[in-house]
């Protein structure tokens, strides 16, 4: 991936008005769009859909983690990827990664944003096809208080030890994707 990715909109009016109002593309087992449904229906019926996770690393090799807002409908208060989110209806993975970075942590020009791997839908991902990305940035970041309580840089060995000692601090999806990332 390169810097020619579309820029995310900074216009708050362009964002969905509420979690139940968002429209997602429902996909088949081959990740082909078959219809559109509201977020609440997709999650309630465990329909296959799309999401992204981005791991942001600094020059020291640390990973930026965010702690999800307590108002989130899944994994409230849990530590997760630097940024994650759903792919909106009609959107593709790459623009979604760019948009989510801007919306959640205020990162508008990530260095070397690129795809790392794609995970198939499973219980741990919330029945989502997930593209995992990585990029480099130093911060500071501007966190969206509706999405994120706090964020911090963590060394990789420190993170692995923390996850082994207190796995319940982390969202299932992040723990699952981090395990795959570390094994690569």
C-alpha distance (Angstrom), angle and dihedral (degrees) to the residues before:
residue distance angle dihedral
X1 . . .
X2 3.77 . .
X3 3.76 142.6 .
X4 3.81 91.4 -83.5
X5 3.81 90.7 83.7
X6 3.79 113.5 123.1
X7 3.78 115.3 -91.2
X8 3.78 117.8 -115.0
X9 3.76 118.0 -113.4
X10 3.79 114.8 -105.6
X11 3.80 90.7 -165.5
X12 3.83 108.0 111.5
X13 3.83 89.5 -153.1
X14 3.80 88.7 63.9
X15 3.80 90.8 61.4
X16 3.81 122.2 89.3
X17 3.79 113.6 -90.0
X18 3.80 97.0 -129.7
X19 3.76 143.7 -9.8
X20 3.80 94.8 -98.6
X21 3.81 92.2 46.9
X22 3.81 97.8 58.9
X23 3.78 116.6 108.8
X24 3.79 119.7 -140.1
X25 3.76 131.4 -172.0
X26 3.79 110.5 -115.7
X27 3.80 108.8 -142.9
X28 3.78 136.9 -163.8
X29 3.80 127.0 -122.5
X30 3.82 89.0 -80.1
X31 3.83 93.3 53.2
X32 3.81 93.4 -107.5
X33 3.80 116.6 143.6
X34 3.80 112.6 -109.8
X35 3.81 101.5 168.2
X36 3.80 145.9 -27.7
X37 3.81 125.6 -101.7
X38 3.79 138.6 171.0
X39 3.80 116.9 -94.4
X40 3.80 92.9 -113.4
X41 3.82 92.0 55.3
X42 3.81 93.3 45.1
X43 3.81 92.3 52.6
X44 3.80 96.9 39.7
X45 3.80 93.1 50.6
X46 3.83 94.3 37.7
X47 3.80 91.7 -125.1
X48 3.80 118.6 177.2
X49 3.81 112.0 -100.9
X50 3.82 141.4 150.1
X51 3.79 136.6 -89.4
X52 3.80 142.2 161.0
X53 3.81 134.7 -141.6
X54 3.80 123.0 -165.0
X55 3.80 124.8 -160.2
X56 3.82 109.8 -156.2
X57 3.80 115.1 -160.0
X58 3.81 128.0 -170.2
X59 3.82 127.8 -143.8
X60 3.82 89.6 -92.0
X61 3.83 89.6 60.0
X62 3.80 94.6 -110.7
X63 3.81 122.1 141.7
X64 3.80 120.4 -128.7
X65 3.81 111.7 -131.3
X66 3.77 127.7 -169.3
X67 3.77 128.5 -154.1
X68 3.79 111.8 -137.5
X69 3.78 121.9 -120.6
X70 3.80 116.4 -99.2
X71 3.82 88.3 -122.4
X72 3.82 94.0 63.9
X73 3.82 115.6 115.7
X74 3.80 93.0 -134.4
X75 3.81 129.1 40.2
X76 3.82 95.9 -5.5
X77 3.80 112.4 -166.4
X78 3.81 93.1 9.2
X79 3.81 126.0 129.4
X80 3.80 114.0 -112.6
X81 3.79 145.2 161.9
X82 3.79 119.3 -46.5
X83 3.78 86.2 -96.6
X84 3.79 134.9 -6.5
X85 3.74 138.2 167.7
X86 3.74 150.1 140.7
X87 3.76 125.7 -75.1
X88 3.80 105.5 -118.1
X89 3.80 121.9 -129.7
X90 3.80 110.3 -76.9
X91 3.80 92.0 13.9
X92 3.80 126.8 111.8
X93 3.80 127.4 -137.8
X94 3.83 98.6 -101.6
X95 3.83 96.8 53.4
X96 3.83 88.7 43.9
X97 3.82 90.7 56.1
X98 3.80 91.0 50.2
X99 3.82 92.3 46.0
X100 3.81 94.9 47.3
X101 3.82 92.7 49.6
X102 3.80 89.4 54.1
X103 3.81 95.3 43.3
X104 3.80 99.9 44.4
X105 3.79 105.4 34.2
X106 3.82 104.8 9.4
X107 3.81 94.3 -114.2
X108 3.80 107.0 149.6
X109 3.81 102.6 163.3
X110 3.81 110.4 35.3
X111 3.80 115.9 -177.3
X112 3.80 116.1 -119.4
X113 3.82 97.4 -6.8
X114 3.79 103.4 -171.5
X115 3.78 142.4 158.1
X116 3.81 116.5 -101.7
X117 3.82 105.6 176.8
X118 3.78 143.3 -25.6
X119 3.80 120.1 -126.8
X120 3.78 122.0 -155.1
X121 3.81 121.5 -125.2
X122 3.79 115.6 -81.5
X123 3.79 138.8 145.4
X124 3.83 91.6 -86.8
X125 3.82 92.3 56.3
X126 3.80 93.7 44.3
X127 3.81 90.8 -109.8
X128 3.79 91.6 -59.3
X129 3.77 131.9 139.1
X130 3.81 99.0 -130.8
X131 3.77 128.6 -161.5
X132 3.80 109.9 -160.3
X133 3.80 116.1 -151.2
X134 3.76 134.7 -174.5
X135 3.77 132.3 -157.2
X136 3.78 141.4 160.2
X137 3.80 128.2 -111.1
X138 3.78 137.3 143.5
X139 3.79 102.4 -149.6
X140 2.91 148.6 -177.8
X141 3.77 90.9 -163.5
X142 3.79 130.6 -157.3
X143 3.80 105.5 -133.3
X144 3.80 122.1 -150.2
X145 3.84 102.9 -127.0
X146 3.83 91.5 -150.0
X147 3.80 89.0 59.3
X148 3.80 107.1 27.4
X149 3.83 134.6 39.7
X150 3.80 95.7 -173.3
X151 3.77 143.7 -25.3
X152 3.78 137.1 -151.6
X153 3.80 144.6 175.1
X154 3.81 115.4 -108.7
X155 3.79 130.8 -172.9
X156 3.80 113.2 -121.4
X157 3.81 96.7 -119.4
X158 3.81 89.6 45.3
X159 3.82 89.3 51.4
X160 3.80 93.0 48.9
X161 3.83 90.8 50.6
X162 3.82 92.1 46.2
X163 3.82 91.2 50.6
X164 3.82 91.3 48.7
X165 3.83 92.6 48.8
X166 3.82 99.4 39.7
X167 3.82 110.2 17.5
X168 3.81 92.1 162.8
X169 3.82 89.5 68.5
X170 3.82 88.1 73.2
X171 3.80 136.0 66.1
X172 3.81 113.8 -109.5
X173 3.78 91.7 -122.8
X174 3.80 93.3 55.2
X175 3.82 93.6 45.7
X176 3.80 90.2 50.2
X177 3.80 95.1 47.3
X178 3.82 93.7 42.3
X179 3.80 90.6 54.1
X180 3.81 90.1 53.9
X181 3.81 92.0 45.1
X182 3.82 92.8 50.9
X183 3.83 91.4 49.1
X184 3.83 92.2 56.0
